[in-house]
Amino acid sequence: MDKGNVSAIISALAGISGVLLGGAITALKEWLIHRSRRKTETAYLAAIVVSHLDRFANACLHVALDDGTAYGQPAGENGEHEPTVTAPDFQPLDIDVEWKVLPQDLMYAILRVPDQREQIQNRIAGIAEFVATPPDHSEYFHARQRDYAELGLKVSELALRLRKHTGMPIETTHRDEWSRDNELRNVIERIDELEAAAARHIAKHREKFDSLS
C-alpha cells in the first residue's frame, strides 16, 4: 500500500472519528440539558404539590375532628348533629406541573387521591341514608371521621415520599408530641374504641335477651 493510500485512509478514519466524537458530544450535551431541566421540573413539582397535599391533609384533620357539634352542642336544629366542616377536595390534574417527571408508582398514588376521596363520600352517603340514626347520627360521623383520618394519613405519607424523592427538608415529631398525623392517629384509635365498646354493649344485651327467650 503506497503512502497516498495510507494517508487517505488515515484522513478518512480521522473524519469518521471526528463525526462520531462530535455526535457523542452533542448527545451528551442534550442529555445534560434534559437532565437539568428534568431536575428543575421535579423540584418545582415537589414544592407545589407538597403544599397542596399538606393543605388537603390538614383539611382531612378538620373533618376527622367534626362530630356534628359546635361548642359542645349539636350543630343542627332540634338537637340534631350535622357536619360543621365541608369535606375537602383535591384535583391534582388542575395543578400545572409535569407529572411525568415522577416515578410511576408515586405519580399514580397521588393521582388516585380524588378517587379515594370519592369512595369515602359514596360510602358515608349510604350510611347517612340507610344506617345512621338521629339525633346524633353516630354511625355516619364515626365513619366520616375515621375514613378522613385514614385518608389524611395516606396523603401525609405521599407528601413525605415526595419530599424524600426530591431531597426536601423533612420535619420529624415524636409520637407523644402534637402533630397533625398524631392527631389523625388518635382519631382512628378513639373511633375504634367507641365502636368496640358499642359492639360489646350490643353483644351483652343480645346474650341477655337470648337467655330470657
LINNOR-V709030 format. One record per run of one state. SS is the DSSP state (@ for helix, = for strand, . for the rest). FROM is the first residue (numbers start at 1). TO is the last residue. If there is no record, write none. Layout:
# LINNOR-V709030
ss:SS from:FROM to:TO
ss:SS from:FROM to:TO
This chain:
# LINNOR-V709030
ss:. from:1 to:2
ss:@ from:3 to:64
ss:. from:65 to:68
ss:= from:69 to:70
ss:. from:71 to:72
ss:= from:73 to:74
ss:. from:75 to:76
ss:@ from:77 to:79
ss:. from:80 to:91
ss:@ from:92 to:94
ss:. from:95 to:98
ss:@ from:99 to:101
ss:. from:102 to:103
ss:@ from:104 to:111
ss:. from:112 to:112
ss:@ from:113 to:130
ss:. from:131 to:137
ss:@ from:138 to:166
ss:. from:167 to:179
ss:@ from:180 to:212
ss:. from:213 to:213
